Amino acid sequence: MALLTFKKGVHPHDHKELSKESPIQRFPAPKTVYIPVCQHLGSPSQPVVAKGDRVKKGTLIAKVTGFVSANVHSSVSGTVKDIVDIPTVFGNRAPAVVIENDGLDEKDYLSPLNSEDRAVLIERIKECGLVGMGGATFPTQVKLSPPPDKKIDILIINGAECEPYLTSDYRLMLESPESVIEGARIFLKILGAQKGYIGIEANKQDVYEKMDAILKDNSVLKAVLLKTKYPQGAEKQLIYAVTKRKVPAGGLPMDVGVVVQNSATAVAAYEAVKAGKPLFERIVTVSGSGINKPANLLVSTGTLVKDVIEHCGGLTEEAAKVILGGPMMGISVAELDIPVTKGTSGIVVLTDKEVQKEEYEACIRCGKCVDACPMNLSPFHYIALGEVKQYIECEKWRVMDCMECGSCAYVCPAKRPIVQFVKIAKQKVLAEIRRRGAK
């Protein structure tokens, strides 16, 4: 059986052996949680609780404020102590609801839903605050509501988990394959799609075999095996691998009749519909050579990263960098008093030997970044223009099409920080686009 894949990409060591044999364990809910009111792309949610209010696990604490927004719920039962600004993974500070856990674990779920009506199902997913759990955190109800002229005929469940170290989706699919499948069926019902695929990388052969056995008589939904390559889990690359459809530059998956949802998001949808459970916890992989006891933990949102690390035996003496997410697209943090959110797929700790410290060198135009780029861009242009502050010129070289996967930086022999320059260029280009639109 030929493995499905896309063009270009890279093959980093996946390091998944550190945590893949660790079954999912529930992390004990902390005494205090710090739940950000914005754990998603789009408009921050508006708090609907005040200091002194009593809440339960699943109680709505912050409500959507726009079309692209997501509800936020309490992850513990207890008392709201305050609403304060706390550090975020992005280095700024943002509002969070501080709740003192009373240890009673009382629940405030919605009633189970038996309806198959599309509008009712979408409203339930919106009520429960679902977002993309692969890291993008795009509100799920928006993704499931394409314009009338965008006919969706294919659903893809993303089970690739191509980032090194991360095994949370792997363990979820291995331990709860039926829940992933039931969530996929809910998405198929909402979208009216005729075909669904669960894409699984070849380094998860056991998951593929389990899914394939369950779906062997299913004419609509099937498991497909993908080549182990980075970034196989990126939407456009996954769509091409599975369907051979090419999302146009500047376009979206719905432009080619496809919607992609993460496997963990599928399980969250199943729990929202069948159990009325809001999204207030997620599986987090804690891994890397700088952590003493790698694990896959079911963690309440609002739990501080430092507490999760301490639960896993703490940092090793050689620990040098903590990354939230995977090492390719995750963000390194300077402090550990940052809460786990709906988008925290992993906590990866690298050692001093694994962290690049030397200065980057001059570009030799070797073309390795071009050969690796899955979006067929010319990444060396972005850093060359950035070094002379010509960021706006990057627009001509399609910088806005870059998904910041880091493949270019991974293969660069000069160790140039291409992604960092891309991020700056995008900010400058967006500002220029807004300026032009204001005229």
KOLBAKE-382283 format. One record per residue (C-alpha): residue number from 1; residue in one letter; x, y, z. Coordinates in steps of 0.5 Angstrom, whole numbers. Example, Ala and Ser with C-alpha at 12.3 -4.5 7.8 and 13.67 -1.06 7.14 Angstrom:
+------+------+-------+-------+-------+
| tiba | zagu |     X |     Y |     Z |
+------+------+-------+-------+-------+
|    1 |    A |    25 |    -9 |    16 |
|    2 |    S |    27 |    -2 |    14 |
+------+------+-------+-------+-------+
END
This chain:
+------+------+-------+-------+-------+
| tiba | zagu |     X |     Y |     Z |
+------+------+-------+-------+-------+
|    1 |    M |     0 |     0 |     0 |
|    2 |    A |     3 |     7 |    -2 |
|    3 |    L |     4 |    12 |     3 |
|    4 |    L |     0 |    18 |     2 |
|    5 |    T |     4 |    25 |     2 |
|    6 |    F |     6 |    32 |    -1 |
|    7 |    K |    11 |    35 |    -4 |
|    8 |    K |    18 |    37 |    -1 |
|    9 |    G |    18 |    38 |     7 |
|   10 |    V |    23 |    35 |    12 |
|   11 |    H |    25 |    29 |    16 |
|   12 |    P |    27 |    31 |    23 |
|   13 |    H |    28 |    26 |    28 |
|   14 |    D |    21 |    25 |    32 |
|   15 |    H |    23 |    23 |    39 |
|   16 |    K |    16 |    20 |    40 |
|   17 |    E |    19 |    14 |    43 |
|   18 |    L |    20 |    19 |    50 |
|   19 |    S |    13 |    19 |    51 |
|   20 |    K |     9 |    14 |    46 |
|   21 |    E |     8 |     9 |    51 |
|   22 |    S |     6 |    13 |    57 |
|   23 |    P |    -2 |    12 |    57 |
|   24 |    I |    -6 |    18 |    59 |
|   25 |    Q |    -7 |    20 |    66 |
|   26 |    R |   -11 |    25 |    69 |
|   27 |    F |    -7 |    31 |    72 |
|   28 |    P |   -10 |    33 |    79 |
|   29 |    A |   -14 |    39 |    79 |
|   30 |    P |   -10 |    45 |    82 |
|   31 |    K |   -12 |    49 |    88 |
|   32 |    T |   -12 |    55 |    84 |
|   33 |    V |   -13 |    56 |    76 |
|   34 |    Y |   -12 |    62 |    72 |
|   35 |    I |   -17 |    61 |    66 |
|   36 |    P |   -15 |    66 |    60 |
|   37 |    V |   -21 |    69 |    57 |
|   38 |    C |   -18 |    69 |    50 |
|   39 |    Q |   -16 |    62 |    48 |
|   40 |    H |   -17 |    62 |    41 |
|   41 |    L |   -16 |    66 |    35 |
|   42 |    G |   -21 |    72 |    34 |
|   43 |    S |   -24 |    76 |    39 |
|   44 |    P |   -23 |    75 |    46 |
|   45 |    S |   -29 |    73 |    50 |
|   46 |    Q |   -33 |    77 |    55 |
|   47 |    P |   -33 |    75 |    62 |
|   48 |    V |   -40 |    74 |    65 |
|   49 |    V |   -37 |    72 |    72 |
|   50 |    A |   -35 |    77 |    78 |
|   51 |    K |   -31 |    76 |    84 |
|   52 |    G |   -34 |    72 |    89 |
|   53 |    D |   -39 |    68 |    84 |
|   54 |    R |   -39 |    60 |    85 |
|   55 |    V |   -38 |    56 |    79 |
|   56 |    K |   -38 |    49 |    77 |
|   57 |    K |   -34 |    45 |    73 |
|   58 |    G |   -37 |    47 |    66 |
|   59 |    T |   -40 |    53 |    68 |
|   60 |    L |   -39 |    59 |    63 |
|   61 |    I |   -35 |    64 |    65 |
|   62 |    A |   -33 |    68 |    59 |
|   63 |    K |   -38 |    69 |    53 |
|   64 |    V |   -37 |    70 |    45 |
|   65 |    T |   -36 |    77 |    43 |
|   66 |    G |   -36 |    76 |    35 |
|   67 |    F |   -37 |    71 |    30 |
|   68 |    V |   -30 |    69 |    31 |
|   69 |    S |   -30 |    68 |    38 |
|   70 |    A |   -31 |    62 |    43 |
|   71 |    N |   -34 |    61 |    50 |
|   72 |    V |   -29 |    59 |    56 |
|   73 |    H |   -32 |    55 |    61 |
|   74 |    S |   -29 |    54 |    68 |
|   75 |    S |   -25 |    47 |    69 |
|   76 |    V |   -26 |    47 |    77 |
|   77 |    S |   -31 |    48 |    82 |
|   78 |    G |   -30 |    53 |    87 |
|   79 |    T |   -30 |    61 |    88 |
|   80 |    V |   -28 |    66 |    83 |
|   81 |    K |   -23 |    70 |    87 |
|   82 |    D |   -21 |    75 |    81 |
|   83 |    I |   -20 |    77 |    74 |
|   84 |    V |   -13 |    79 |    73 |
|   85 |    D |    -8 |    80 |    68 |
|   86 |    I |    -3 |    74 |    67 |
|   87 |    P |     3 |    73 |    63 |
|   88 |    T |     1 |    69 |    56 |
|   89 |    V |     5 |    65 |    52 |
|   90 |    F |     6 |    71 |    47 |
|   91 |    G |    10 |    75 |    52 |
|   92 |    N |     5 |    80 |    54 |
|   93 |    R |    -1 |    80 |    59 |
|   94 |    A |    -8 |    78 |    58 |
|   95 |    P |   -14 |    78 |    63 |
|   96 |    A |   -16 |    71 |    66 |
|   97 |    V |   -21 |    69 |    71 |
|   98 |    V |   -18 |    66 |    77 |
|   99 |    I |   -22 |    61 |    81 |
|  100 |    E |   -20 |    57 |    87 |
|  101 |    N |   -22 |    50 |    87 |
|  102 |    D |   -26 |    47 |    93 |
|  103 |    G |   -25 |    40 |    91 |
|  104 |    L |   -32 |    38 |    90 |
|  105 |    D |   -31 |    37 |    83 |
|  106 |    E |   -39 |    39 |    82 |
|  107 |    K |   -41 |    39 |    74 |
|  108 |    D |   -45 |    44 |    70 |
|  109 |    Y |   -46 |    40 |    64 |
|  110 |    L |   -51 |    41 |    58 |
|  111 |    S |   -56 |    36 |    57 |
|  112 |    P |   -54 |    30 |    52 |
|  113 |    L |   -56 |    32 |    45 |
|  114 |    N |   -60 |    27 |    41 |
|  115 |    S |   -62 |    32 |    35 |
|  116 |    E |   -58 |    31 |    28 |
|  117 |    D |   -61 |    38 |    26 |
|  118 |    R |   -55 |    42 |    23 |
|  119 |    A |   -56 |    48 |    26 |
|  120 |    V |   -57 |    45 |    33 |
|  121 |    L |   -51 |    41 |    33 |
|  122 |    I |   -47 |    47 |    31 |
|  123 |    E |   -50 |    51 |    36 |
|  124 |    R |   -48 |    46 |    41 |
|  125 |    I |   -41 |    46 |    39 |
|  126 |    K |   -41 |    54 |    40 |
|  127 |    E |   -44 |    53 |    47 |
|  128 |    C |   -39 |    48 |    49 |
|  129 |    G |   -33 |    53 |    46 |
|  130 |    L |   -30 |    48 |    42 |
|  131 |    V |   -23 |    50 |    38 |
|  132 |    G |   -18 |    47 |    33 |
|  133 |    M |   -14 |    43 |    38 |
|  134 |    G |    -8 |    42 |    34 |
|  135 |    G |    -5 |    48 |    36 |
|  136 |    A |    -9 |    53 |    31 |
|  137 |    T |   -15 |    54 |    36 |
|  138 |    F |   -20 |    57 |    31 |
|  139 |    P |   -27 |    57 |    33 |
|  140 |    T |   -30 |    50 |    31 |
|  141 |    Q |   -37 |    53 |    30 |
|  142 |    V |   -34 |    58 |    25 |
|  143 |    K |   -30 |    52 |    21 |
|  144 |    L |   -36 |    48 |    20 |
|  145 |    S |   -40 |    54 |    17 |
|  146 |    P |   -38 |    55 |    10 |
|  147 |    P |   -41 |    60 |     6 |
|  148 |    P |   -47 |    57 |     2 |
|  149 |    D |   -43 |    58 |    -5 |
|  150 |    K |   -37 |    53 |    -2 |
|  151 |    K |   -40 |    46 |    -2 |
|  152 |    I |   -36 |    41 |     2 |
|  153 |    D |   -36 |    34 |     0 |
|  154 |    I |   -30 |    32 |     4 |
|  155 |    L |   -28 |    32 |    11 |
|  156 |    I |   -21 |    30 |    14 |
|  157 |    I |   -19 |    28 |    21 |
|  158 |    N |   -12 |    30 |    22 |
|  159 |    G |    -9 |    25 |    26 |
|  160 |    A |    -2 |    26 |    23 |
|  161 |    E |     1 |    29 |    29 |
|  162 |    C |     7 |    31 |    25 |
|  163 |    E |    11 |    35 |    30 |
|  164 |    P |    17 |    32 |    34 |
|  165 |    Y |    16 |    30 |    41 |
|  166 |    L |     8 |    30 |    41 |
|  167 |    T |     4 |    24 |    42 |
|  168 |    S |    -2 |    27 |    45 |
|  169 |    D |    -6 |    25 |    39 |
|  170 |    Y |    -3 |    19 |    38 |
|  171 |    R |    -5 |    16 |    45 |
|  172 |    L |   -12 |    19 |    44 |
|  173 |    M |   -13 |    16 |    38 |
|  174 |    L |   -10 |     9 |    41 |
|  175 |    E |   -14 |     9 |    47 |
|  176 |    S |   -21 |    12 |    44 |
|  177 |    P |   -21 |    11 |    37 |
|  178 |    E |   -29 |    10 |    37 |
|  179 |    S |   -30 |    17 |    40 |
|  180 |    V |   -25 |    20 |    34 |
|  181 |    I |   -30 |    16 |    29 |
|  182 |    E |   -36 |    19 |    33 |
|  183 |    G |   -34 |    26 |    33 |
|  184 |    A |   -32 |    25 |    25 |
|  185 |    R |   -39 |    23 |    24 |
|  186 |    I |   -42 |    29 |    28 |
|  187 |    F |   -38 |    33 |    23 |
|  188 |    L |   -40 |    29 |    17 |
|  189 |    K |   -47 |    31 |    19 |
|  190 |    I |   -46 |    38 |    20 |
|  191 |    L |   -42 |    39 |    13 |
|  192 |    G |   -47 |    34 |     9 |
|  193 |    A |   -40 |    31 |     6 |
|  194 |    Q |   -40 |    25 |     2 |
|  195 |    K |   -34 |    22 |     4 |
|  196 |    G |   -29 |    23 |    10 |
|  197 |    Y |   -22 |    21 |    12 |
|  198 |    I |   -18 |    20 |    18 |
|  199 |    G |   -11 |    21 |    16 |
|  200 |    I |    -5 |    18 |    20 |
|  201 |    E |     2 |    18 |    20 |
|  202 |    A |     6 |    11 |    18 |
|  203 |    N |     9 |    12 |    25 |
|  204 |    K |     3 |    11 |    28 |
|  205 |    Q |     1 |     4 |    25 |
|  206 |    D |    -2 |     1 |    31 |
|  207 |    V |    -7 |     7 |    31 |
|  208 |    Y |    -8 |     6 |    23 |
|  209 |    E |   -10 |    -2 |    24 |
|  210 |    K |   -14 |     0 |    30 |
|  211 |    M |   -18 |     5 |    26 |
|  212 |    D |   -18 |     1 |    19 |
|  213 |    A |   -21 |    -5 |    23 |
|  214 |    I |   -27 |    -1 |    26 |
|  215 |    L |   -28 |     2 |    19 |
|  216 |    K |   -28 |    -4 |    15 |
|  217 |    D |   -35 |    -4 |    13 |
|  218 |    N |   -36 |     4 |    13 |
|  219 |    S |   -37 |     6 |     6 |
|  220 |    V |   -37 |    14 |     8 |
|  221 |    L |   -31 |    14 |    13 |
|  222 |    K |   -24 |    11 |    12 |
|  223 |    A |   -17 |    11 |    15 |
|  224 |    V |   -11 |    13 |    11 |
|  225 |    L |    -4 |    12 |    12 |
|  226 |    L |     1 |    18 |    11 |
|  227 |    K |     8 |    18 |    10 |
|  228 |    T |    12 |    20 |    16 |
|  229 |    K |    14 |    27 |    14 |
|  230 |    Y |    14 |    34 |    17 |
|  231 |    P |     9 |    38 |    16 |
|  232 |    Q |     5 |    33 |    14 |
|  233 |    G |    -1 |    35 |    19 |
|  234 |    A |    -1 |    42 |    16 |
|  235 |    E |    -8 |    43 |    13 |
|  236 |    K |    -6 |    45 |     5 |
|  237 |    Q |    -1 |    39 |     5 |
|  238 |    L |    -6 |    34 |     8 |
|  239 |    I |   -11 |    36 |     3 |
|  240 |    Y |    -6 |    35 |    -2 |
|  241 |    A |    -4 |    28 |     1 |
|  242 |    V |   -11 |    25 |     2 |
|  243 |    T |   -15 |    28 |    -4 |
|  244 |    K |    -9 |    31 |    -9 |
|  245 |    R |   -13 |    38 |    -9 |
|  246 |    K |    -9 |    44 |    -9 |
|  247 |    V |   -11 |    50 |    -4 |
|  248 |    P |   -10 |    56 |    -8 |
|  249 |    A |    -5 |    61 |    -6 |
|  250 |    G |    -9 |    66 |    -1 |
|  251 |    G |   -14 |    61 |    -1 |
|  252 |    L |   -18 |    56 |     4 |
|  253 |    P |   -19 |    49 |     5 |
|  254 |    M |   -27 |    50 |     3 |
|  255 |    D |   -25 |    53 |    -3 |
|  256 |    V |   -23 |    46 |    -6 |
|  257 |    G |   -29 |    43 |    -2 |
|  258 |    V |   -25 |    40 |     4 |
|  259 |    V |   -26 |    42 |    12 |
|  260 |    V |   -20 |    39 |    16 |
|  261 |    Q |   -21 |    38 |    24 |
|  262 |    N |   -16 |    35 |    29 |
|  263 |    S |   -17 |    28 |    32 |
|  264 |    A |   -18 |    32 |    39 |
|  265 |    T |   -23 |    37 |    36 |
|  266 |    A |   -27 |    31 |    34 |
|  267 |    V |   -27 |    28 |    41 |
|  268 |    A |   -29 |    34 |    44 |
|  269 |    A |   -35 |    35 |    39 |
|  270 |    Y |   -37 |    28 |    41 |
|  271 |    E |   -37 |    29 |    48 |
|  272 |    A |   -40 |    36 |    47 |
|  273 |    V |   -46 |    33 |    43 |
|  274 |    K |   -47 |    26 |    47 |
|  275 |    A |   -45 |    28 |    54 |
|  276 |    G |   -46 |    36 |    54 |
|  277 |    K |   -39 |    37 |    56 |
|  278 |    P |   -36 |    44 |    55 |
|  279 |    L |   -28 |    44 |    53 |
|  280 |    F |   -25 |    46 |    59 |
|  281 |    E |   -19 |    40 |    59 |
|  282 |    R |   -14 |    37 |    54 |
|  283 |    I |    -9 |    32 |    53 |
|  284 |    V |    -2 |    35 |    54 |
|  285 |    T |     5 |    31 |    52 |
|  286 |    V |    10 |    33 |    57 |
|  287 |    S |    17 |    31 |    54 |
|  288 |    G |    24 |    32 |    52 |
|  289 |    S |    31 |    31 |    54 |
|  290 |    G |    30 |    36 |    59 |
|  291 |    I |    24 |    33 |    63 |
|  292 |    N |    25 |    28 |    68 |
|  293 |    K |    19 |    24 |    67 |
|  294 |    P |    15 |    25 |    60 |
|  295 |    A |     8 |    23 |    60 |
|  296 |    N |     1 |    25 |    57 |
|  297 |    L |    -3 |    28 |    62 |
|  298 |    L |   -11 |    30 |    62 |
|  299 |    V |   -10 |    37 |    64 |
|  300 |    S |   -15 |    42 |    66 |
|  301 |    T |   -15 |    49 |    63 |
|  302 |    G |   -12 |    54 |    67 |
|  303 |    T |    -7 |    50 |    70 |
|  304 |    L |     0 |    53 |    71 |
|  305 |    V |     6 |    50 |    66 |
|  306 |    K |    10 |    50 |    72 |
|  307 |    D |     6 |    45 |    76 |
|  308 |    V |     5 |    40 |    70 |
|  309 |    I |    13 |    40 |    70 |
|  310 |    E |    13 |    39 |    77 |
|  311 |    H |     8 |    33 |    77 |
|  312 |    C |    13 |    30 |    71 |
|  313 |    G |    19 |    30 |    76 |
|  314 |    G |    21 |    37 |    74 |
|  315 |    L |    27 |    39 |    70 |
|  316 |    T |    33 |    36 |    69 |
|  317 |    E |    40 |    40 |    71 |
|  318 |    E |    41 |    40 |    63 |
|  319 |    A |    34 |    43 |    62 |
|  320 |    A |    35 |    50 |    58 |
|  321 |    K |    29 |    51 |    54 |
|  322 |    V |    21 |    50 |    55 |
|  323 |    I |    17 |    50 |    49 |
|  324 |    L |     9 |    50 |    49 |
|  325 |    G |     7 |    46 |    43 |
|  326 |    G |    12 |    42 |    39 |
|  327 |    P |    19 |    45 |    37 |
|  328 |    M |    18 |    46 |    30 |
|  329 |    M |    12 |    51 |    31 |
|  330 |    G |    12 |    52 |    38 |
|  331 |    I |    13 |    58 |    42 |
|  332 |    S |    19 |    58 |    47 |
|  333 |    V |    17 |    61 |    54 |
|  334 |    A |    21 |    65 |    59 |
|  335 |    E |    17 |    64 |    65 |
|  336 |    L |    13 |    58 |    67 |
|  337 |    D |     7 |    62 |    71 |
|  338 |    I |     3 |    61 |    64 |
|  339 |    P |    -3 |    57 |    64 |
|  340 |    V |    -5 |    51 |    60 |
|  341 |    T |   -10 |    53 |    55 |
|  342 |    K |   -14 |    49 |    50 |
|  343 |    G |    -9 |    50 |    45 |
|  344 |    T |    -3 |    47 |    49 |
|  345 |    S |    -1 |    41 |    45 |
|  346 |    G |     5 |    40 |    49 |
|  347 |    I |    10 |    42 |    54 |
|  348 |    V |    17 |    40 |    51 |
|  349 |    V |    24 |    42 |    55 |
|  350 |    L |    30 |    42 |    51 |
|  351 |    T |    37 |    41 |    54 |
|  352 |    D |    43 |    46 |    53 |
|  353 |    K |    46 |    41 |    48 |
|  354 |    E |    40 |    41 |    44 |
|  355 |    V |    39 |    49 |    44 |
|  356 |    Q |    43 |    53 |    38 |
|  357 |    K |    47 |    59 |    41 |
|  358 |    E |    52 |    60 |    36 |
|  359 |    E |    51 |    67 |    31 |
|  360 |    Y |    48 |    65 |    25 |
|  361 |    E |    52 |    66 |    18 |
|  362 |    A |    51 |    69 |    12 |
|  363 |    C |    47 |    66 |     6 |
|  364 |    I |    50 |    62 |     1 |
|  365 |    R |    44 |    61 |    -4 |
|  366 |    C |    45 |    54 |    -3 |
|  367 |    G |    37 |    53 |    -4 |
|  368 |    K |    36 |    48 |     1 |
|  369 |    C |    30 |    52 |     4 |
|  370 |    V |    27 |    53 |    -3 |
|  371 |    D |    28 |    45 |    -4 |
|  372 |    A |    24 |    44 |     3 |
|  373 |    C |    19 |    49 |     3 |
|  374 |    P |    12 |    45 |     2 |
|  375 |    M |     9 |    52 |     0 |
|  376 |    N |    14 |    53 |    -6 |
|  377 |    L |    16 |    59 |    -3 |
|  378 |    S |    23 |    62 |    -3 |
|  379 |    P |    25 |    63 |     4 |
|  380 |    F |    32 |    66 |     3 |
|  381 |    H |    29 |    72 |     0 |
|  382 |    Y |    25 |    74 |     7 |
|  383 |    I |    31 |    74 |    11 |
|  384 |    A |    35 |    78 |     6 |
|  385 |    L |    30 |    83 |     5 |
|  386 |    G |    29 |    83 |    13 |
|  387 |    E |    36 |    85 |    14 |
|  388 |    V |    36 |    91 |    10 |
|  389 |    K |    29 |    93 |    13 |
|  390 |    Q |    25 |    92 |     7 |
|  391 |    Y |    20 |    88 |    10 |
|  392 |    I |    14 |    91 |     5 |
|  393 |    E |    18 |    88 |    -1 |
|  394 |    C |    17 |    81 |     2 |
|  395 |    E |     9 |    81 |     0 |
|  396 |    K |    12 |    80 |    -8 |
|  397 |    W |    15 |    74 |    -5 |
|  398 |    R |     9 |    71 |    -2 |
|  399 |    V |    11 |    72 |     5 |
|  400 |    M |     3 |    72 |     7 |
|  401 |    D |     3 |    65 |     4 |
|  402 |    C |     8 |    62 |     9 |
|  403 |    M |     5 |    58 |    15 |
|  404 |    E |    11 |    59 |    19 |
|  405 |    C |    13 |    51 |    19 |
|  406 |    G |    20 |    52 |    20 |
|  407 |    S |    22 |    47 |    15 |
|  408 |    C |    27 |    52 |    12 |
|  409 |    A |    30 |    54 |    18 |
|  410 |    Y |    31 |    47 |    20 |
|  411 |    V |    35 |    45 |    14 |
|  412 |    C |    39 |    52 |    13 |
|  413 |    P |    46 |    50 |    14 |
|  414 |    A |    48 |    58 |    16 |
|  415 |    K |    43 |    57 |    22 |
|  416 |    R |    39 |    63 |    20 |
|  417 |    P |    33 |    65 |    24 |
|  418 |    I |    28 |    65 |    17 |
|  419 |    V |    22 |    64 |    21 |
|  420 |    Q |    23 |    70 |    26 |
|  421 |    F |    24 |    75 |    20 |
|  422 |    V |    18 |    72 |    17 |
|  423 |    K |    14 |    74 |    23 |
|  424 |    I |    16 |    81 |    23 |
|  425 |    A |    15 |    81 |    15 |
|  426 |    K |     8 |    79 |    16 |
|  427 |    Q |     6 |    84 |    21 |
|  428 |    K |     9 |    90 |    17 |
|  429 |    V |     6 |    87 |    10 |
|  430 |    L |    -1 |    87 |    14 |
|  431 |    A |     0 |    94 |    17 |
|  432 |    E |     1 |    96 |    10 |
|  433 |    I |    -5 |    93 |     7 |
|  434 |    R |    -9 |    96 |    12 |
|  435 |    R |    -6 |   103 |    11 |
|  436 |    R |    -8 |   102 |     3 |
|  437 |    G |   -15 |   100 |     5 |
|  438 |    A |   -16 |   106 |     9 |
|  439 |    K |   -15 |   110 |     3 |
+------+------+-------+-------+-------+
END
